[in-house]
Amino acid sequence: MLAALGFSTPSLITYIACSLNVESKPFTGDEAIRYAYFMILITYGTLAAAIVPLVITTTLLWMCVPVTGVVTYVMLYRMA
């Protein structure tokens, strides 16, 4: 998890810095390619927004697993 954070943070900083320093450019490709471009762009934006709750949920589950593992061990071997 920390490795993912370590790799994604510089990528995010670079992306934001690049976005702030480069002018917006419209897509000027052929019509068929334009539809494919927008489908990819919409998919990218949707998944990027949807991943945030997923990451939060996954982190909470990862923190729950060790706690329940210790509780299970204590109940099985120390309380019985």
N, C-alpha and C positions, 0 to 999 in steps of 0.2 A: 504494500500500500504506500509506504514511504517512497519506494523507488518510483512508483507511478507518479506520485506527487512531485518528486524531484525532476522527472523528465517532462512532465506536462507544464510545470510552472514556467521554465524558460521559453517553452514553445508559446504559451499564452502571452508572455511579455513581448516576445518578438512579433507575434501576430498583431497585438495592439499597437506597438510602436510602428509597425509597417502600415497598418490601417490609418493611423493618424497622419502619416507623412506622404501617402500616395493618394492621388486623386481617384475618385470613383470613375470606373470605365464601364460603359454598357457593352453587353455581349453583341458582337456584330457578325456572328457566323451564319451559315445557311439555316433556313427555316427548320429543317428536320433536326439538325444538330442543336438548334436553339431550344427545341422542345426537350431534347435529352438533357441539355444543360440545366434548364429550369427544373426538371424532375430531380436531377441530382442535387441541385441547390436547395430545393424544398425538402428533400429527404434529409440532407445534411443539417439544415436548420431545425427541423422537427426532432431529429435524433439528438442533436446537441442540447436542445431544451429539455427533452425527456430524460436525459441521462442524469441530471442533477438529483431528482428525487430517488432514482435508482441507486446512485452512489450513497446517498444518505441512508437509505434503507439497508443496503449491503453493509455499510459500516456499523450500523446498529446491530445487525445480525452477527457480524464478526465479533463484536464486543460481547454479545450475549452467549456465544458458544463456549468460551473459556469459563465463564462464570457458572453456567449450568453443568459443565463438565466437572468442575471442582465440587459443586453441590452434590451431584450424582455420586461421585467418589466418596465424599464424606458420609452420605446417607447409606451407601452400600457397605463400606468397609469400617466405618467408625461408629455408626449408630446401631447397626444390626448385631 
